[in-house]
């Protein structure tokens, strides 16, 4: 984990109040829940500051497209014809969705990310061991924009800073909502978007969040996000654990043996270790390459 740099820190007090840290400790790593935070007035998270950040990040670290999307899509959505800076500055009218990836590449934002994770480190490492691969993502969304149905490989907390949104989550590890073959394809380099049918909606749990609220998302929990009637800014703080990496390795192993006509057993959820398959995949990768 990247070392915390106190010189870069601008935090005067805890961002997560004590009751939220306690609730997180009880629920982590498998139970979604809403927390509270006090980041809404941070100067690093204004539209102008984020437009400058977007222009400074490498092209591989920005993604932006139309926001008037359905819940389920096939492949990556199309662009909006604007620059990232204009997309962000005019987010109220650009009908777009943008994400700034790996904000820890910029020193001020690395300090922000590390300050937040440091508050949660004791609860995290008690359950899932060393906090690995800290990353931050900032989402800027137009009114009513939709982030389509997908999953992510990290432990994740989404903090709402401006506007509101509803994240609808589905049970992690349940093949009815994310088929094993899609998990395997994703971990072997495929897209993270998931197949969607309207009859799945009944199993979703909506979490409504506004400024000062956040929602925890377990590893690979399928979800989609619908923005509220105002433009939105959200910060996603993520980390990995050896458990999450082992689950990913086991999915890769299963994807390989499935190609041989074998029907593999899905990896177990927490606290299953999944280490045997993960180590087997790592050995295969060392022998044959990625």
C-alpha positions, 0 to 999 in steps of 0.5 A, a space after each residue: 500500500 502506498 505510504 501515507 504522506 502527512 505533508 500532502 494531507 489537508 484533513 483536519 478531522 475524520 471524514 467518517 464519523 465514529 458511528 459510520 466506522 463502527 457500522 462499516 466494521 460490523 458489515 465488512 466485507 460482505 454486507 452492503 450498507 450506507 455510511 456518512 462522511 463530511 467531504 462535500 466541501 473539499 476544494 479538490 472535488 469542485 467541478 473546476 478542480 475536477 476538470 483540471 484533473 481530467 485534463 492532466 490525467 493520461 488518456 487511459 485514465 479518463 472515460 466519458 460517454 453519453 449518459 442517456 443509457 439503458 440499464 443493460 448494454 452490450 459492450 462499451 457505450 459511445 462517446 459524447 463528442 466533447 472534451 473531458 474538460 468541457 464534459 465536466 464543466 458543463 455536466 448539468 447540460 452535457 447529458 453525459 457520464 464521466 469517470 476519472 480513474 486512478 486519481 492517486 496519480 495526482 499527489 493531492 488526490 493520492 493524499 485524499 484517498 490515503 487519508 480516507 482509507 487510513 481511517 478504515 484500515 483497522 476494520 479492513 485488516 482485521 477481516 481481510 488482511 493487508 489492504 492492497 492496491 488502493 485506487 480512487 475514481 471520481 464520477 461526474 454525471 448529468 441529471 438522470 444519467 445511468 451507469 449500466 449494470 456491471 460488477 467490479 473486482 475491488 472492495 468499494 465505498 462510493 461517497 456522494 458529494 453533490 447531487 443524488 443517486 440510487 445504486 441498486 445492488 444484487 447479491 454477490 456470488 449468485 450466478 442468477 445475477 452474474 453468470 460464472 462464465 461472465 465472471 471468468 471472461 471478465 477476469 481473463 480480460 473481457 468487459 465488466 458489463 453484465 447481461 440484464 433482464 427486467 425480471 431481475 429487478 425484483 432481487 435488487 436492493 436500492 441504496 439512495 445516497 445524497 451529499 454526505 452519504 456513502 454506500 459500501 459495495 462488496 467485491 463483484 456485487 452486481 449493480 447499476 446506478 441511476 443519477 437523480 434530477 441534478 448533476 452529480 459528483 461521487 468519489 469511489 475509494 477502492 482496495 483489494 485484499 489477498 482474498 479478492 485476488 484469490 477469488 479472481 485467480 480462481 475465476 481465471 482457473 475456472 475459465 481455463 478448465 471450462 474451455 476444456 469442457 469441464 464444468 468447474 465449481 464456482 469460488 466460495 465467498 468470504 471467508 473461503 480462501 480459493 487459494 488452491 485454484 488461484 495458485 494453480 492459475 498463477 503457476 499456469 500464467 508463469 509457465 505460459 504467460 498472461 
